[in-house]
Amino acid sequence: MTGPKTIVIGGGLIGLSIARALTERGASDVLVLERHSLASGGTGKSSGIVRAHYGVPSIAAMAWRSQPYFEQLGDAVGFRQVGYTVIVGEENVEPLTANTAMHQGLGIDVDLIDTTRLAELWPMMNVDDVALASYEPRGGFADATQLALHFGQVARDNGAKVRQHTAITRILTNGDNVTGVELEGGEVLEADQVIVAAGWWSAKLLADLGIDFPVEAYRSELMIVDAGEPLPNLPVVSDLVSLQYCRLEGPGQFLVGNSDHADFAKKFVDPDNYSNIAAEASIEKYAEKLMHRFPGFPDPSVTHTYAGVYDVPPDWNPVIAPVGGVDGLILCAGFAGHGFKISPAVGDLVADLLLEGHSTDPDIPASDFRLERFAEGKPLNSLHPYVGAGEMR
């Protein structure tokens, strides 16, 4: 092959989407390095929700640009287009209305709906404390691991190489230029571009170069509930009243996640060593919320729990940008749980940055995702944040 060699560090959704996008556009000699097995990090713990509801316009646009990938791939990535709803109380009617209008301005298929329509979509739901909802009929959920492996297969078919169980000890530079990476055991791989898409571990690789990437590893617990009877194709629910999110998991089963991050700093963990089951107190809290919102479940019971870890920057939004001072080095991390539904567009944006030098989509300005925004005190925040759940939207 001809052309520069590009190394992508990280074989999860983001790294494999980048390799897919680069090779689809003719980039040659792309190598993905994964320290364990593909999709074994944050990707494997994703709740897999497909939605475009974000208060940051560029993130919403990225989710909407990614929507066709899920629709075209369908069963190949486990996509179920059951719809997606955000429900709010009176205190959040104004931001929900403003965000929905912003989404419509971006071309997103979404509308505000009242509680009568919500109850029709979700007959088992208690809507007494719900003031308004926003509904995306094209939303739903899919399987993050299947999507990552699809990206990997496309990249390989287009000439990329993937090395699993290949840990990196450091990124190599010569002056102001990246030159490659050093692997455990001392092997050196030369490259003209290195893309760091290693989630929580990205910060350590950059710190060795004297580059500060502020990111925390935040543990998030999930619970699988058996409803006691088969469930119809109910929409995904983001409940900003009870601060939880819920979606179907299987016949009669439901996945429940937490949107309450008031105790954020208490849940920082070592991403290589954390409990993979929910605490009893969490199960009790989740169950109470669930029974309040869905009293129509005839005989609900918890079947199992697990936990994942978000890579969370100060503003809960990713860095997707060249790293200042080191030519050929790009950081793509800090997705704070948002990476799955925007991963196709993230790959496309990185390909833009490498091949064009800028974003080619006016709705997704590359400047939004600069690393320097943290040091400058210019976080990427929602235009219309929600009371109690601003970080996640």
N, C-alpha and C positions, 0 to 999 in steps of 0.2 A: 504493500500500500504506500501511497504518497501522502504528504501533508504532515502537520505536527501531531505529535502524540498527546492525547488528553487522558489523564488519570482521574477517575471519579472515585472518591473515597466514600464508601457506604453503599451497601446493596439492599437498601430498603426501597420503598415507593419512590422517594424523591431521587435518589441516585440512579435508579433504573429508568425512571421517566426522563431524566436528563440524557442518559445514554441513548434511549429510544429517540428522543427529539433530535439529538446531534446526528445520529446515523441516518435518520429519515431525511435529513437535509444535506447529506453527502459528506459529513465529516468522517475522516478516516482515522484508523488506528486509535480507537477508544477502548480503554481498559477500565473495568469496574473492579474494585477491591473491597471485599467484605470480610470482616474479621471472624465472623461465625458463618452461618448459612443465610441465604437470601431471605429477606423479610422476617428475620428472627428478632429484631429489635422492636421499636415502637409500632412498626407496620403490623406485626402479628397480634398486637393488643388493640388495634383500632376498632371502634364501634361501627365504622363503615357507613356513616350517614352521608347522604348526598343532598346538599342544599346550597342555596346561594344567599342565604340571609346573613349578611354582615353589615356592620355600620361603617366599615372602611370601603369606599367605592371600588378601589382597585382590587381588594380581596373578593368582593362580591362579583366583580367582572371576571376574575380568574375562575371562580366557581362556575359562573355561567358559561364561560368558554369551555370548561371541562365537561359540562353536561352532555354534549353529543357523544363523547367517548363512552360514557356509561350506557347510553341508549343504543349505540351501534354495537357494543360488545355484548350487552344483554346477559344471557345465561352464562356466557363464557367467564364473566366475573361476578356471577351471582346477583346481578342487578334486579331489584324488584321495585317497580315504579308505583309505589303505593301513595305517593304524595308526602308533603312535609308541612307541618303547621307550627307556628309560634303562637303561644297564648300568653296574654298579659292581664294584670289587674289594672285598676284605674290609674295607678301611679305611673304606668308605662304606656298608656294609650298614645300620648303625644310622640314619644320616640318611635313607637311601632308604626304610627301613621307616616311620620317623616321618613323612616327607613324604607317602608314599602313604596312610597312615592319615588325615592331615590332609585330603588331597584327597578321600578317601571321605566324610569328615565334611561336606565342602562339596557333596556330591552328584555329584562327578566320577566318570565311568565308568572305573575304573582298578583294576588288581590286580597284586600281586606274582607273578612267575612264576620258575620255576627254569630252570637252563641246558638241561634236556632240552626244555622247551617253547620256549625261546629258539631252540635249534637247529632245531626244527621250523619256526618262523616264518622263520628266517634260515639256510637250509642251507649257505650259503657262508661262514658266520662261524666264526672260531676262538673258542671259548668257554672255553678252558683257564684263562685268568686272570680270568674273570668269576665273581663270587660270587652275584650276584642281579640281577634285572631288574624293572622296573616297566613295565607295558604298558597303553597307552590305545588300545583298538580303534577309537575314533572320531577319532583324530588322523590326520595325514597332511601334505599340503602343497598349496599353491595359488599363484596368480600375483598378486603384490602390485600390479603395475601395473594389471591388470584389475580388481582389487578397488577400487583408488583411483578409476579412471575410472567404475566402477559407482556409487560414492558420489557422485561429481561429477554424474553423470546424474540420480540421484534428487534431489539438491539442486536442480539446474536445473529439473527437472520440477515441483518444489514452489515455485518462484519465486526461488531464489537466483540470483545473477549471479556469473560468474567472469571475472576479467581476468588473462590470461597475459602474460608479458614485461612485468611491471609491478613494478619494484623500488621499495622503500621506503627512504627515507633516515632517517626518524625518526618516532617516535610523539609525538603532540602532547598536551599537557595544559594545563589551566587550574587552578592551585591543586592541589587533591587529586583532580581529576577528569580522566579521559581525554576528549579531544575529537575525536580522529581521527588521521590519519596524513598525512605529507608524502611525495610521490613524487619520484623523480628527475626533474628538470626543474622542480620547484617546485609542482606541482599539489597542492592540499590537499583531502582527502576527510574530511568530518565524520562522526563516529560517536559513539554513546553507549556502546558496548562495543567493545573491541579485544581479540581473542584472538591471542596470539602462539604459533603452531605452526610455527615455522621451523627446527626442529632445531638444528644447531650455530650458526646465525646468530642465534638468539634472544638469546643472551647479549649480543651487541653492541647490539641494539636496546634492551635493558633497561639496559645500562651507561650509555647516553646519558641515562637518567633517574636515574642514581645508584643503580641496583638491581643487586646482585651475584647472578648466577646461575652458580654454579661448574659448568662443564662443559668437557670436553676432547673434541677431535676425534681419535678413535682409529681408525687404519687396520686393516682386517681383510681378509686375502687368502682367496680361494676358488679351488678347482681343479675342473675338469670332467675326469672320467676315463671312458675307454671300457673297459668290462669285457672286451671281446673276444667277447661273445656276447649275445644278447637276455636281458634280465632279467625275472623275474616281478614281481608287485606286492609288493615287499619293504617292510617297515615302515621308516619313518624311524628312525635310530639316533642317540641321544646317548650317546657313548662316554666315560664319565667315568673309564675306566681309561687309555686312550690320549689322552684330552683332544682329541677331534675329534667332529664330527657329520657325518652322511652321509644323503643321500636320492637317490632316482631323479631323473634330469633328463630323460631321453628314452629311446628304444629302445636298450638296452645301455649307457646313459650314467648317470653318477653324479656328484653334486655333493658335494664334501668341504670342510668348513669347520673352523676352528680354535677350540678351547675352552681353549687354554693361554694365559693372560694374565700369565705370570710376567714377561715383558718389557714390561709395559703402558706404562710411561713412555717407552720407546724408540720407540713407534709413534705418537706424537702428530704430527699433520700439519696443514697448511693445507687445509681442506676444499674450497677452490677451486683447489688446485694440488697434486696428489699422483699418484704412479704408479698406473696402472690395471692393472698386471700384477704377478703374484707374483714375488718374488725367487727366484733359483736355489736358494738355501739353503732357502727355504721349501718349494719343490717337492720337494726331496730329503727334507726332514723329513716332509712330508705323505705322500709315497710310501712311506716306511719304515713309518709308522703304518698306512697302508692295507693294505700287503702282510701285515703282522702280523695285522691283524684279519680280512681277507678273502682268505685264501690260495686260496679256491675260484675266484677269477676266473681264467679260462684264459689270457688274454693282455692284461693291462691296459696302457693307455697314456694319457698326459695329452694331451687335445685342445686345451685352452686354459685360461687363468687370468684372473681379474679381481680387483679390490679395491673395497671399499666403506668408508665411514667411519661409525662409531657416534658418536652424541652421548652422552657418558658423564658423569653426575654422580658425586660421590664414592661413593655407595652403589649405583650402577648401576641406579637406579630413577627413574621420571619425576617431574616436578613437574606436577601438574594442579590448579591452584588460583588463586584471586584473588591478586593481588600486593598485599601490604600497603602501605597508604599512598596507593594510587592507585585510586579508585573506578572500576569499569568495565573494569579491566585484568585479563586472565586469561592465565596462562602454561600452556602444554601442550607440554612438550618434555623431552628428556633420557631417551629411551626405550632407549638402549644396546642396540639390536638386538631389543628385545622388542615394538616397536610393532605389527608386522604382525598377530600373532595376537590381540592385545587391542584392535585399532583400533575394532571396532564398539562395544565397551563403553566405550572412552574417549570416543567421541562422545556416547554416552548420558549419561556422567557429567558432561561439560561442559554438556550441555543441562540436566541437573538443577541444576547450580550456578547457571546463568543464570536459569532459569525458576522453580526452587523454592527456591534459596538453600542447598541442602544435597543430599547424596546420598540417593536414595530406596531404595537397596539396603543392607540392614544388613551384608552380607558385604563391602561395598566402602566403608569409611568414608572420607569426604573428607579427614579429618585425616591419613591416611597420606601424602598427596601434597603436603603444604604445603612451600613454598619455605623457610620459616623453620626447618625441621628441621636444615638444615646448620649454620646459625649457632648453633643451640641444642645442637649435638652429639648429636642424636637421629636418627641415620640409619635408613632403612627397610631393615632387613636380614632375610635368611632366618632363620626360626626354627630350621632344621636344615641348616646349610651343609655343602657337600661339600668334603672335603679336595682342594685343587688346583683347584676350579672353583666356589668359593662365589659369585663375582661374577655368574656367569651363571645361577644358580639361586636 
